[in-house]
Amino acid sequence: MGSHRFFIKQVGQAPETIRFPGDIAHQIRNVLRLKPDDVVVVMDGEGRAFQVRLTVVAEQETIGKVIEIGEVRSAAPALLHLFFPLSKRDKVEWILQKGTEVGVNAFHPFISERSLVQTPEMNDKRTTRWEAIIREAAEQSGRGRLPDLAQAGSFENAIQTAANANDLILAAWVGEQQGGMQASLAHVKSRMGDQKTPPSIALFIGPEGGFSDREIDHLKAEGAHTVSLGANILRMETAAIVFPALVLYELGSSDPLK
């Protein structure tokens, strides 16, 4: 099995050869300095893995022959959808990169009352960059599927999306004094053995100024559980990584009450 992984969408159902796109070809040729006969793994982002033996590594093109097709099964105990407010570019990019490495399955940026960015409009250049950050982080961390990146929208639309498509909604809130994550996850955890697919959980984090009282009321009205991430007040981008990591840790424990 090759040690280097690359995500390439739309490789076909049963390809015999794979032609690597320009950015990946550049990485193979100039960064990793791979040679013909080296074996790499190509992922299609949907769970299929192709072992590919490089046949041509040249300035004009990089091509490989498919020698085996398999599937990558995720061992994650839950599918995590991270809902976060739009912010400065470096913060968003940090969240996408580290969230992918931690195990987030989908990113849902939104506009809240106190978010630093107040328009959901995204140009193609920024969207392409964000998708590239997710892809590279998935390759680096050995993920079998690419996390989804949703279009940015309003806070209200984000809540509706979360309520319609998830088994549980958790919201990290500094005003929560008693809500423990363990108790909120206990019911989901008790059902995990009976479900054929992992539970889907929506995680909400607030902006730099925190959720407004109105937003917290809206979340609770949709059945969200507010939880604390600890005694210390975390930066938004820190909470975005700590939150999914804690949830995955709790669900990975053998005792649902621990």
N, C-alpha and C positions, 0 to 999 in steps of 0.2 A: 504494500500500500504506500503510495506516495505521501510524503510528509507535507507538501505544499498544497493548499486548497484554494480554489477559485470559484466564485459564483458566476455563472453565465446563464441567463434566462433564455428560454425558447431554443433549447438544443435539439429538440425533436424527440420522438418517442423511442427510436432505436437507432441513433446515429452511429455510423461506422468511423467517421472522422469528426474532429472539432477544430474549427478555425477560431483562434483566439482574437478577441477584439483588441484595438490598438493599445489601450491603457494596460490591459493585462499582459499583452505581448511585450510591451516595454518592460514591465516588471519582471517577466520571465527572463528576458534577454539581458537587460542592463542592470537590474537590481539583484536578482537571485542568481544570475549568470548560469542558468540551466542549459544543458546541452541535449542534442538528440539522444534518444534512448533513456533519458531520465523520465521517471513516472510521476505524474501529478494526479490530483483528484479534482474533478470538476463537479460542482453541485448546481442543481437547477433551481434551487430555492424552494422546492416543493417536497423535498425529502429524498430525491434520487441522487445517487453518487456514481460517477463514472471514473473508473481508473483509466488514465490516458497516458500512452507512451508517446513522448514528443518525437516527431519525425522530421520536422523542419523548424529550425530556430534561426531566422534571418531577419534582416532589416525590413524586407518587403512584407513578410508574412511569417506567422508562427502557427504550425499545424500539429495535431496529435492524432494518433489512432486509438480508438476506444478498445480496451482489452477486457473490460469487465463492467457490468452494470449491477448496482446493488441499491439498497435502501438504507437510509439513516433514520433510526428510530430515536425519538427524544425520550430521555429518562426524566424529564422535568415533571414534578408532581402537579403543576398547574400551568394554565395559560394566562400570562399576566399582560393586561392592557394598561399601560401607563398614560394617564391623562395629566398633562402639565401645561402651565401657562406660558405663552410665548414670552421670550426675554431677549437679552443681548445675544448676538451671534455666538460668542464663545461659550456661553452657558448652555445654549441649545445644543451645540455640537458636542459638548462634554456629556450631556445627558444621553444623546443618541449613541455615542461611542461606548461609554461605560455601561449604559443600560443594556445594550446589546451583549456586552461581555458578561454581565451578571445573569441575563436570561430573560429579559423582557421580550414578549412576542409581538407587541404592537405598540406604536407610539401615536398618541392623539393630542396634538397641541391645541390649545384653546385660548380665547381672549376672556380675561376676567376683569372685574372692576378695577383691580389694582395692578394688573400685569403691566410690565414696562413697555410692551408693544401693544398697541391698541388697534391694529389692523390685521386681518387674517390673510391679506393678499400676499401671494408668494410668486416670485418670478421663476422662470424655468432654470436659470443658473443656480439659484439657491436650492431649489428642489433637487437638482442633479447632484449638487455637492452633498446635501444631507443623505441622499440615497447611497452615494459613494462611501460616506463615513460609516453608514450602517453595514454596507457590504464588506468593507475592509475589516471592521471589527468582528463581523461574523466569521470571516476567513481566519483571522488571527486566533479567535477563541474556539475554533473547531465546531461551529454550529452547523446543523444539518439543514436548517430552514432559515430563510431571511425574514427578519421581523418586518411587519408591515408599517408603513408610514402613512397615516391618514392626513387628509387636507385639514388645515387649521380652520376652526369655526368658533362659534360663540360658546360661552359657558353653558347656556341652556341646551344647545344641541349636543354638547359633550355629555351632559347628564342623561339626556334621552337615549343617546347611543349606548352609553354604559348600561342603562337599565334594560334595554331591549336585548342585549347580547351577552350578558354576564350572569353568573350564578350568585355573585356577591359583589357589593361595592364597598370599598374601604376608603376613607378620607383621612389623611394625616392632618391633625389640627392641634395647634399649640394650646388652644383653650380646653382641650379634653384632659380632665384630671383623673377619670376613673376608667375610661374605655380601654381595656386591654386587648391587644391584638390576638392573644391566645384564645380568649373567650369568643371573639368574633369569628375566628377560623375553625373553632371546634366542630360546628355543625358540618361545614364543608369537608373537614378532615375525616369525620366519622363516616361519610358517604363515599369516600374515595375508592375504597375497595369494591364497591358495588357498581361503579360507573365504568363503562368501556372507554370513555375518553376523559382526559383530565378536566377538572373543573376550570371554568373561566372566571377570572377575578379582575375587576376594575380597580385601579389604584389612583386616587386623586391627590395631588399635592398642590398647595397654594402658591401664589406669587410672593415676591420679596416682602410685600406688606401684609401677607396673610390673607385668608379668605375673609370676606365681609360677613356680618351676621346674617344678611339676607341670603348669601350663597350657602352658608352652613345650613340654614333652614331649608333651602331648596334641596340640598343633598339629602338631608334627613327625611324630607317628604317623599323622596324617591327610594327610601329604604336603605340609604347608606349608613354604615357604621363609622362613627368618628373614633379614631384611635390616636394614641400618643406614640411618638418615636423615641421617647426618653426624656430625661430631665433637662437636657440641654436644647437650646433653640438652634436648629440647623439651618444653614443656607438652603435656598430652594434647590440648587443643583446637587447639594449633598443629600438632601432628603430624597431626591429622585433616584438615587442609587441605593441608599440605606433601606428605603421602604421595600422595594422588591426583594432585596437580599434577605431582609428579615422574614418576609412572607415565605420565601422558598425554604429558608432554614426551618421555620415553624412547621411547614407542611412536610418536610423531610424527616421530622422527628417521629419516632415510632409511637410515642404516647401523645394522644391528642390533647391531653390536659397539661402537658409540660410547657 
